[in-house]
Amino acid sequence: MTELLSPAGNLEKLKTALNYGADACYMGLDRFSLRANADNFTSGDLEEVIKVKKESGKRLYLALNIIFHQRDLDELERMKDELSAWPFDAFIISDIGLVDFLKKNFPSSELHLSTQASCMNKESARMYYEMGFSRVILGREVGIDEIKAIKDYVPSLDLECFVHGAMCMAYSGRCMLSKALTGRSANQGDCSHTCRWNYRINYALEEEERPGVYFPIEEHDGFTTILSSKDLMMFDHLGKLKDAGISSFKIEGRMKSEYYVALVTRAYRKALDNARDKDEYRRDLYDVSHREFTTGFFFPEDDSVSTPTSYGYERSYLYLGKIGRKVEEGLYELDVKNQIRSSSPIEYIAPDVHMIKDDGFKLYDSDMNEVEKVDHGKISYIKTSLPVKEGYLMRKENTQNINV
């Protein structure tokens, strides 16, 4: 079975990912996850997560993929009863010290090896399989031919890989730059994304034994993004990955917005289903916040990933919020994330509705007075004659600043 695996940084993103086509979601608690700065899940979300799991029938995976210090292992041991209450189908880990603990205390849950472990060859894959891992999330640096070799060698092992989202300037994310510059360890889930910052270089980057050969560096206003990697996009190559042996296609982005999760999940759902209108949804990948795209390391002949991106985030649309409960015919509550103005056309999107444009809506405040604009954090309503429903997302064209 082919699986589309989406990020769930919080409860709303979990619901959105499943609603927009994910077969499974990966998530983190407020400890032990490499995305410690995502909202993540707490004990207050437990009841709702159990409900979502039961109603959807989809799979949920817990990321425990930090590099564990002894104090972390001791705390995990103290939390085993709390962990047992969650409906997780698998644990994603990179630290082998967790294997015995998880097999002993959660025998019905699968073990998935994190990409952080950098499994890159068939002998490593075989070792992890014999250790009890049912799935390996391959290192981002693996090529398609290597994937096929691993699958042929260990055919019973489930293989997963990232197909979309941010890449890292370090090998499978094992980076010390954030720790060195800010004191925040990437390997403990607190990366400050220092590789995305702008840097000034005082001398040309030229290697002693190769005079006249320079590493390509572009400066803008005196600074360069020499460390900032491009974003991965494998939308057009899922068939090749599937033929090589990949059965789970993973989208990066637990710290990304609900809008990002919705559009990227929806696009890849269309691609995996080979929908007739999949190219229309492919274009959406350029409308969510992203850097320059690359196919990563999957194709050895493509060296575009080896050069950094010279641009920041590109974003052609601004996420506005979500349609809330229906008050009466054509009138809905709003969950506003960014300011909405009645003078600026908006677009609605839904799992099976690519886009509906609206330039004739009206906005109302909490007292049902018609207003020109509504803002985040305030009770407000929208009246429209178009066929929208609760849960539809809203956006508008970002005409002021494309590169952000």
Residue pairs with C-beta under 8 A, 6 or more apart in sequence:
1 247
2 242
2 247
2 248
2 249
2 272
3 23
3 24
3 59
3 160
3 247
3 248
3 249
4 21
4 22
4 23
4 24
4 249
4 251
4 265
4 268
4 269
4 272
5 22
5 23
5 24
5 25
5 26
5 61
5 160
5 248
5 249
5 250
5 251
6 17
6 18
6 20
6 22
6 24
6 25
6 26
6 251
6 261
6 264
6 265
7 13
7 17
7 25
7 26
7 27
7 251
7 252
7 253
7 254
7 256
7 261
8 14
8 17
8 25
8 26
8 27
8 60
8 254
8 261
9 27
9 35
9 38
9 39
9 40
9 253
9 254
9 255
9 256
9 261
10 38
10 39
10 40
10 41
10 45
11 41
11 45
11 48
11 49
11 52
12 258
13 254
13 258
13 261
14 25
14 27
14 49
14 52
15 52
16 258
16 261
16 262
16 265
17 25
17 261
17 262
17 265
18 25
18 52
18 56
18 58
19 262
19 351
19 391
20 261
20 262
20 263
20 265
20 266
20 269
20 351
21 265
21 266
21 268
21 269
21 270
21 351
22 58
22 265
22 269
23 58
23 59
24 58
24 59
24 60
24 61
24 89
24 248
25 58
25 59
25 60
25 61
26 60
26 61
26 62
26 63
26 92
26 250
26 254
27 40
27 41
27 60
27 61
27 62
27 63
27 254
28 34
28 35
28 36
28 38
28 40
28 41
28 62
28 63
28 189
28 254
29 40
29 41
29 42
29 62
30 36
30 40
30 41
30 42
31 72
31 75
31 79
32 63
32 64
32 65
32 66
32 68
32 72
32 76
32 189
33 40
33 63
33 64
33 65
33 66
33 189
34 63
34 65
34 66
34 114
34 116
34 173
34 186
34 187
34 189
34 191
35 63
35 189
35 254
35 255
36 188
36 189
36 190
37 189
37 190
37 191
37 255
38 254
38 255
41 49
43 82
46 85
46 86
49 60
49 86
49 87
50 86
50 87
53 60
53 87
54 87
59 89
59 90
60 86
60 87
60 88
60 89
61 88
61 89
61 90
61 91
61 92
61 112
62 83
62 86
62 88
62 90
62 91
62 92
63 92
63 114
64 76
64 91
64 92
64 93
64 98
65 92
65 93
65 94
65 95
65 114
65 116
66 72
66 94
66 95
66 187
66 188
66 189
67 94
67 95
67 116
67 187
67 188
68 76
68 95
68 97
68 98
73 97
73 98
73 101
76 83
76 98
76 101
77 101
80 101
80 105
83 105
83 106
84 105
84 106
88 106
88 109
89 109
89 110
90 109
90 110
90 111
90 112
90 134
90 135
91 98
91 102
91 106
91 109
91 110
91 111
91 112
92 112
92 113
92 114
92 137
93 99
93 102
93 111
93 112
93 113
93 114
94 113
94 114
94 115
94 116
94 117
96 131
99 111
99 131
99 132
102 109
102 111
103 111
103 132
110 134
110 135
111 132
111 133
111 134
111 135
112 133
112 134
112 135
112 136
112 137
112 160
113 119
113 128
113 133
113 135
113 136
113 137
114 137
115 137
115 138
115 139
115 140
115 162
115 172
115 173
116 172
116 173
116 174
117 128
117 139
117 172
118 139
118 141
118 171
118 172
118 174
119 125
119 128
119 136
119 137
119 138
119 139
120 138
120 139
120 141
120 142
120 146
121 146
121 149
121 150
122 149
122 150
122 152
122 153
122 154
125 136
125 150
125 153
125 154
125 157
126 153
126 154
126 157
128 136
128 157
129 136
129 154
129 156
129 157
133 157
134 157
134 158
135 157
135 158
135 159
135 160
135 248
136 150
136 157
136 158
136 159
136 160
137 160
137 161
137 162
137 248
137 250
138 147
138 150
138 159
138 160
138 161
139 171
139 172
140 161
140 162
140 167
140 168
140 172
140 232
140 296
140 297
141 171
141 172
141 297
142 150
142 161
142 297
142 298
143 297
143 298
143 299
143 300
144 240
144 241
144 244
144 298
144 299
145 244
145 300
147 159
147 161
147 241
147 244
147 245
147 246
148 243
148 244
148 245
150 157
150 159
150 245
151 157
151 159
151 244
151 245
152 245
158 247
158 248
159 245
159 246
159 247
159 248
160 246
160 247
160 248
160 249
160 250
161 241
161 246
161 248
161 249
161 250
162 232
162 250
162 251
162 252
162 296
163 232
163 233
163 234
163 235
163 238
163 241
163 249
163 250
163 251
163 268
164 231
164 232
164 233
164 234
164 235
164 251
164 252
164 264
164 268
164 285
165 231
165 232
165 251
165 252
165 253
165 256
165 264
166 229
166 231
166 232
166 252
166 253
166 291
167 229
167 230
167 231
167 232
167 294
167 296
167 305
168 175
168 195
168 229
169 175
169 177
169 195
169 227
169 228
169 229
169 308
170 176
170 177
170 186
170 195
173 186
174 186
174 187
175 186
175 187
175 191
175 195
176 186
177 186
177 194
177 195
177 227
178 184
178 185
178 186
178 190
178 191
178 192
178 193
178 194
179 185
179 186
179 187
181 192
181 194
182 192
182 194
184 190
184 191
184 192
185 191
194 227
195 227
195 228
195 229
196 225
196 227
196 228
196 312
197 227
198 220
198 223
198 224
198 225
199 223
199 224
199 225
199 226
199 227
200 222
200 223
200 224
201 217
201 219
201 224
201 226
204 214
205 214
205 215
205 217
205 226
206 212
206 213
206 214
206 215
207 213
215 226
216 307
217 224
217 226
218 224
218 310
220 310
224 310
225 308
225 309
225 310
225 311
225 312
226 308
227 308
228 291
228 308
228 309
229 291
229 305
229 308
229 309
230 291
230 292
230 293
230 294
230 304
230 305
230 308
230 309
231 290
231 291
231 292
231 293
231 294
231 309
232 252
232 293
232 294
232 295
232 296
233 285
233 293
233 294
233 295
234 241
234 249
234 295
234 296
234 298
235 267
235 268
235 271
235 282
235 285
236 282
237 295
237 298
238 249
238 268
238 271
238 272
240 298
241 249
241 298
249 268
249 272
251 261
251 264
251 265
251 268
253 260
253 261
253 264
256 288
256 289
257 289
257 319
258 319
258 322
258 393
259 288
259 319
259 393
259 395
260 288
260 289
262 349
262 393
263 284
263 285
263 287
263 288
263 349
264 284
264 285
264 288
266 281
266 284
266 351
267 278
267 281
267 282
267 284
267 285
270 277
270 278
270 281
270 282
271 278
271 281
271 282
275 281
277 354
280 354
281 354
285 293
286 314
286 316
287 315
287 316
287 317
287 395
288 315
288 317
289 313
289 314
289 315
289 404
290 313
290 314
290 315
291 309
291 311
291 312
291 313
291 314
292 309
292 310
292 311
292 314
294 302
294 304
294 305
295 302
295 304
295 305
296 305
297 305
311 403
312 403
312 404
313 403
313 404
314 402
314 403
314 404
315 398
315 401
315 402
315 404
316 397
316 398
316 402
317 347
317 395
317 396
317 397
317 398
318 338
318 395
318 396
318 397
318 398
319 337
319 338
319 393
319 394
319 395
320 336
320 337
320 338
320 339
320 340
320 346
320 394
320 395
320 396
321 334
321 335
321 336
321 337
321 338
321 340
321 376
321 393
321 394
322 334
322 335
322 337
322 391
322 392
322 393
322 394
323 332
323 333
323 334
323 335
323 348
323 382
323 388
323 389
323 390
323 391
323 392
323 393
323 394
324 332
324 333
324 334
324 335
324 390
325 332
325 333
325 390
326 332
326 389
326 390
327 333
327 381
330 383
330 384
330 385
331 381
331 382
331 383
332 381
332 382
332 383
332 384
332 388
332 390
333 379
333 380
333 381
334 340
334 374
334 380
334 381
334 382
336 374
336 375
336 376
336 377
336 378
336 380
337 376
338 376
339 373
339 374
339 375
339 376
340 346
340 363
340 373
340 374
340 380
340 382
340 394
340 396
341 363
341 372
341 373
342 361
342 362
342 363
342 371
342 372
342 373
343 372
344 396
345 357
345 358
345 359
345 396
345 397
346 357
346 358
346 359
346 361
346 394
346 395
346 396
347 355
347 356
347 357
347 358
347 394
347 395
347 396
348 355
348 356
348 358
348 386
348 388
348 392
348 393
348 394
349 355
349 356
349 392
349 393
349 394
349 395
350 389
350 391
350 392
350 393
353 392
356 386
356 387
356 388
358 384
358 386
360 384
360 385
361 382
361 383
361 384
361 386
362 370
362 382
362 383
362 384
363 370
363 371
363 372
363 373
363 374
363 380
363 381
363 382
363 383
364 370
364 371
364 380
364 381
364 382
364 383
365 371
365 374
365 378
365 379
365 380
365 381
366 378
366 379
366 380
368 381
371 380
374 380
398 404
